[in-house]
Amino acid sequence: MSELDIRRIVLTSSQGAGGDWARLNPLADKPVSGPLAAEAGTVKPGPRVNRADLAGFLLDAVEQGTWIREAPLVWNAKG
């Protein structure tokens, strides 16, 4: 990574392990609908997150330098 000047990786997963199963969000293939909610910790997320909204969240996290060394739960705040 250093040879290519890659300094950050952003990952996403819709599957958890152990106690995470109770907080699992299935991904929905819907157009962008926003807004999103994102929190780190043990909060129980909303019932879904659209792929398009999640993609925007990940791009924003990279461009804005947010959520570094954190594992937020992300979901659509409305609907």
Summary of the structure (lengths in Angstrom):
residues: 79
radius of gyration: 13.4
end to end distance: 39.5
largest distance: 44.0
contacts: 167
relative contact order: 0.25
helix: 29%
strand: 15%
